[in-house]
Amino acid sequence: MAGEDYRSASYQIWQAMAAGWDRERSWMWEASRAVSEKMLEALGPQPGQTILELAAGTGETGFAAAGVIGPDGRLISTDFAPEMVAAAQRESQRIGLANVEHREMDAERMDLEDDSIDGVLCRWGYMLMADPARALAETRRVLRGGGRLSLSVWGAAERNPWASVPATALMEHTGAAPANPQDPGIFAMADPDRVRSLVRDAGFGEPRLEEVEVHWRFDDFDSYWRFVTELAGGIAMVLQAMPETDREAVRTMVEQAAANFRTDGGLELPGVALNAAAG
Ligand SMILES: C[S@@+](CC[C@H](N)C(=O)[O-])C[C@H]1O[C@@H](n2cnc3c(N)ncnc32)[C@H](O)[C@@H]1O
């Protein structure tokens, strides 16, 4: 899909995903907070700084930084999907964060001054963008000298069965050809060498990479299937648009494959995030 068509499809997908992400925010945060905590360690925010979160979704990673930068600091929490921005804003009001500004913003075209930001966070965003090189160049442009970037993307498909199991079942059922590994999508930056070169080519120094394990735990297969059909971005949208009989066929395939991940308490599907930080 060409750049603008992809952007508008992706915008529609994330607008539609916002309600589910909002509803499941506590569960998502519990499962994934280790990724964000490592991102924050690598960013090292300081009191009084201005921190920008890109593709913030429901906002939790940035909110963790807001506590550190304190009342004299400022978090600019952004996402290109207005429904996500609204969900993040409701939560920052609910938890009483007074140092957060919420904005709709496309990370590929940032409406921000050059050299105006001390640190940038972006968890699970760049790999979904039509042109991650452009978004990273924008990131470098808005960062002050000495400013740092801390990002997370997903590692290889085979190490992330929580996403690759349904993606493979969908491909097998529809006969769709596998995506070009560099096309935007969940695994588009799974290759550490691609992450390194994208970050360096945007004008940053050599990034430090770190893998972080994630364990997605579900009470039963129905809960996992709800996650796949309501939260899982492009996969969810394709499944929602399918005729019921096709969706049921994919569900059966996913249920069979997910049986490998049964535990005493339900299901546990592992994943590996790839964090990268650079200045
Ligand atoms: C997988 S979610 C991650 C949300 C959040 N960062 C988290 O880790 O919980 C991806 C987010 O990226 C946003 N996004 C995708 N492309 C974007 C772009 N070009 N500019 C800004 N946000 C974008 C989506 O709206 C969505 O909220």
Ligand as a Chemical Component Dictionary entry (heavy atoms), coordinates in Angstrom:
data_LIG
# 
_chem_comp.id                   LIG 
_chem_comp.type                 NON-POLYMER 
_chem_comp.pdbx_formal_charge   0 
_chem_comp.three_letter_code    LIG 
# 
loop_
_chem_comp_atom.comp_id 
_chem_comp_atom.atom_id 
_chem_comp_atom.alt_atom_id 
_chem_comp_atom.type_symbol 
_chem_comp_atom.charge 
_chem_comp_atom.model_Cartn_x 
_chem_comp_atom.model_Cartn_y 
_chem_comp_atom.model_Cartn_z 
_chem_comp_atom.pdbx_ordinal 
LIG C1  C1  C 0  0.604  -0.358 19.141 1  
LIG S1  S1  S 1  -0.081 1.181  19.614 2  
LIG C2  C2  C 0  1.020  1.640  20.909 3  
LIG C3  C3  C 0  0.440  2.660  21.847 4  
LIG C4  C4  C 0  1.339  3.038  23.038 5  
LIG N1  N1  N 0  2.556  3.655  22.589 6  
LIG C5  C5  C 0  1.640  1.842  23.882 7  
LIG O1  O1  O 0  2.755  1.333  23.811 8  
LIG O2  O2  O -1 0.766  1.393  24.641 9  
LIG C6  C6  C 0  0.431  2.192  18.277 10 
LIG C7  C7  C 0  0.028  3.653  18.375 11 
LIG O3  O3  O 0  0.714  4.368  17.350 12 
LIG C8  C8  C 0  -0.120 5.386  16.860 13 
LIG N2  N2  N 0  0.430  5.794  15.551 14 
LIG C9  C9  C 0  0.594  5.038  14.464 15 
LIG N3  N3  N 0  1.146  5.754  13.465 16 
LIG C10 C10 C 0  1.351  7.009  13.956 17 
LIG C11 C11 C 0  1.898  8.200  13.414 18 
LIG N4  N4  N 0  2.349  8.266  12.169 19 
LIG N5  N5  N 0  1.968  9.292  14.226 20 
LIG C12 C12 C 0  1.501  9.245  15.492 21 
LIG N6  N6  N 0  0.946  8.147  16.040 22 
LIG C13 C13 C 0  0.883  7.041  15.295 23 
LIG C14 C14 C 0  -1.490 4.729  16.855 24 
LIG O4  O4  O 0  -2.534 5.654  16.810 25 
LIG C15 C15 C 0  -1.452 3.915  18.155 26 
LIG O5  O5  O 0  -1.974 4.656  19.223 27 
# 
loop_
_chem_comp_bond.comp_id 
_chem_comp_bond.atom_id_1 
_chem_comp_bond.atom_id_2 
_chem_comp_bond.value_order 
_chem_comp_bond.pdbx_ordinal 
LIG C1  S1  SING 1  
LIG S1  C2  SING 2  
LIG S1  C6  SING 3  
LIG C2  C3  SING 4  
LIG C3  C4  SING 5  
LIG C4  N1  SING 6  
LIG C4  C5  SING 7  
LIG C5  O1  DOUB 8  
LIG C5  O2  SING 9  
LIG C6  C7  SING 10 
LIG C7  O3  SING 11 
LIG C7  C15 SING 12 
LIG O3  C8  SING 13 
LIG C8  N2  SING 14 
LIG C8  C14 SING 15 
LIG N2  C9  SING 16 
LIG N2  C13 SING 17 
LIG C9  N3  DOUB 18 
LIG N3  C10 SING 19 
LIG C10 C11 SING 20 
LIG C10 C13 DOUB 21 
LIG C11 N4  SING 22 
LIG C11 N5  DOUB 23 
LIG N5  C12 SING 24 
LIG C12 N6  DOUB 25 
LIG N6  C13 SING 26 
LIG C14 O4  SING 27 
LIG C14 C15 SING 28 
LIG C15 O5  SING 29 
# 
